[in-house]
Amino acid sequence: MCKKFLIVDDDASFAFSLMNKVVNYDCGISLAESIGRAKIMLKNNHYDVVVANSRVPGGFSYTLKDEIGSDTQILFMSSMKSDYEELNKMGENCIKKNEICQKIEAICG
């Protein structure tokens, strides 16, 4: 079954590296480079998984939580120790940015 991913990150080279990691899997991947764009995409589409960098243009990605349905898995990622710790203290599944590729491959595989 095809899984639909939304990657929320303003680092296009990182997002494309994620896309290249899952190209052999049956996955659809969309990219939003800001909180505003992500909100529009979430309003108009259903995603199985949202992978959101902790900070993108428009703010802290945690604010997207209200826009995401309960049947959608959300993975927050961060390379900033303070954001990583804050999200984990809030009870969120935050992954270090350099470890997200393995997590996505596990979901797709």
C-alpha positions as CSV (number, residue, x, y, z in Angstrom):
1,M,0.0,0.0,0.0
2,C,1.3,3.4,-0.9
3,K,2.1,5.6,2.0
4,K,1.8,9.4,1.6
5,F,4.5,11.5,3.3
6,L,4.6,15.2,3.9
7,I,8.0,16.6,4.7
8,V,8.0,20.0,6.3
9,D,11.5,21.4,6.0
10,D,13.0,24.5,4.4
11,D,16.3,22.7,3.7
12,A,15.6,21.5,0.1
13,S,18.8,19.4,-0.2
14,F,17.9,17.5,3.0
15,A,14.4,16.9,1.8
16,F,15.6,15.6,-1.5
17,S,18.0,13.3,0.2
18,L,15.0,11.9,2.1
19,M,13.1,11.5,-1.1
20,N,16.0,9.6,-2.7
21,K,16.2,7.2,0.3
22,V,12.6,6.0,-0.3
23,V,12.5,6.1,-4.1
24,N,12.5,2.3,-4.2
25,Y,9.5,2.1,-1.9
26,D,5.8,2.6,-2.8
27,C,5.6,6.0,-1.2
28,G,4.3,9.4,-2.3
29,I,6.3,12.3,-0.9
30,S,5.3,16.0,-0.8
31,L,7.4,18.9,0.4
32,A,6.3,22.0,2.3
33,E,9.0,24.6,3.0
34,S,7.0,26.6,5.6
35,I,4.3,26.3,8.3
36,G,1.9,28.2,6.1
37,R,2.4,25.9,3.1
38,A,2.1,22.8,5.3
39,K,-1.2,24.0,6.7
40,I,-2.6,24.5,3.2
41,M,-1.4,21.0,2.1
42,L,-2.8,19.4,5.3
43,K,-6.1,21.0,4.7
44,N,-6.3,19.8,1.1
45,N,-4.7,16.3,1.3
46,H,-4.5,13.3,3.6
47,Y,-1.0,12.1,4.6
48,D,-0.1,8.9,6.4
49,V,3.1,10.4,7.8
50,V,4.2,14.0,8.5
51,V,7.9,14.5,9.0
52,A,8.5,18.0,10.3
53,N,11.7,19.8,11.2
54,S,11.2,21.6,14.5
55,R,11.8,25.1,13.1
56,V,10.8,26.2,9.7
57,P,9.8,29.5,8.2
58,G,6.6,30.5,10.0
59,G,7.5,29.1,13.4
60,F,7.7,26.0,15.5
61,S,6.4,22.9,13.7
62,Y,4.6,21.7,16.8
63,T,1.8,24.2,15.9
64,L,0.9,21.9,13.0
65,K,-0.3,19.3,15.5
66,D,-3.8,20.7,15.5
67,E,-3.9,20.5,11.7
68,I,-3.0,16.8,11.6
69,G,-5.6,14.1,11.9
70,S,-5.4,11.4,14.6
71,D,-4.8,8.7,11.9
72,T,-1.6,10.5,10.7
73,Q,1.7,9.7,12.3
74,I,3.9,12.7,13.0
75,L,7.6,12.6,13.4
76,F,9.3,15.8,14.6
77,M,13.0,16.1,13.8
78,S,15.7,18.5,14.9
79,S,19.4,19.0,14.7
80,M,19.1,21.5,17.6
81,K,19.6,19.9,21.0
82,S,17.3,22.4,22.7
83,D,14.4,21.7,20.3
84,Y,14.9,18.0,20.4
85,E,14.8,18.0,24.2
86,E,11.8,20.3,24.3
87,L,9.7,18.2,22.0
88,N,10.6,15.0,23.8
89,K,9.7,16.6,27.2
90,M,6.3,17.4,25.6
91,G,5.8,13.7,24.9
92,E,6.4,14.0,21.2
93,N,8.4,11.6,19.1
94,C,11.3,13.8,18.2
95,I,14.2,12.2,16.2
96,K,17.6,13.7,15.6
97,K,17.7,14.9,12.1
98,N,20.6,12.7,11.1
99,E,18.6,9.6,12.1
100,I,15.4,10.3,10.3
101,C,16.3,8.5,7.1
102,Q,16.5,5.2,8.9
103,K,13.1,5.8,10.5
104,I,11.5,6.6,7.2
105,E,13.0,3.5,5.6
106,A,11.6,1.4,8.5
107,I,8.1,2.9,7.9
108,C,8.2,2.3,4.1
109,G,9.9,-1.1,4.3
